[in-house]
Amino acid sequence: MIAKYLFTSQEIRQNLLGCLEIALFMPKGSERFAADKEAMTRSFLIPLLFLPISIAVVLSAHPGALDAGSMQVMGGIYAMRLFVYLGAYLALIFAMTKVLNESAEDHLQDFYRFATANNWLTIPAAMLMAPLVLSYMSGNHEWGDIYPLMVFIALYSYAYTAFMAARVLRIPMELAVFVSVAGMAIHQTSLDVIKQVTVGVLQMMA
């Protein structure tokens, strides 16, 4: 039962190669990702595996000392943000693929492939940021030193996501850029909304 949710060695090689090719803006990369529901479901393991690392980085970069309770609240906020962001973003892509495709089968295949590729593309961005994060956490650099480079890597990741969207969804690059920018906006807005809701709930409980 558990094995069906794990990746085969062939799938890992295929998808990592697809990530590399998309990150290098090579058209063939988007074709390497499967377009079925099972592959899409397994692909959500990728952002989940990176979630603890991203939470640890956010907590360590937070100005000032945090007590255990504050760390738990912030960790919960950033964990919830992943689910809200992916849910809202993929709902948008689902609606777009439904409008763009007359065939229900094509609509679902495009959606599955996009979601799978989008989840796997977490890896190249994380690998590029890893040296900066390690340098910061080891004390070699301050957060202000690495932050501009992390912003640049984030923008680069949105650029190759737009490239992937254009290939997978078979849409003009202008619309693909909208897809990528919408993902960035949803990613930030979801954090702001969750923070406001959390503050409101804590105030009611106080």
C-alpha positions, 0 to 999 in steps of 0.5 A: 500500500505504501509503495504506491506513494513512493517514487521508482528509481526510473521516475526519479531520474526522469523527473530530475532530468526534466527539472534540469532541462526546464531550469535550462529552458530546454523544451523537452523537459516538460514532456518528461513528467507524467500526466496522470493522477497517481504521479501527481499525487506522489509529487506532493511529497516533494514540497512536503519534504522541503517544508521542515527545512523552509520552516527552520530557515524562516524561524532562524531568520526571524529578528529577535528571539522567539519563545517555544510558543511563538515558534510553534505558531510561526511554524504552523503558519508557514506549514498552513501556507503551503497547503493554502497556496497549493490549493488556491494556485492549482484551483486556478490552473484547473479552471484555466485548463478546463477553459483552454481544452475542449476535451475533458481528457486533455484538460485533466492531462494538462492539469496533472502534468502541470501540478506534477512538474510544479511540485518537482520544480521545487528541487532546483530552486531549493538546490540553488538556495541551499549554499546560501542557507548553509552559509547563513546558518553556519554564521558566515553571512548575515541574512541581509547578505544573502537575501538579495541573492535569494530574491534573484533565485526566486525570480529565476524559479518563476521564470522557468515555471512560466517556461514550463507552463507555456510548454505544458499548457500549450499557451502563449508566453504572455499567458504563461507569465501570468500563470507564474506571476499569479503563483507568486501573488497567491504565495505571498497573499496566502501568507498575509491572510493566514497571519491575519486570521491567526492573529484574530484567533489568538486575540479571541482566545486571549 
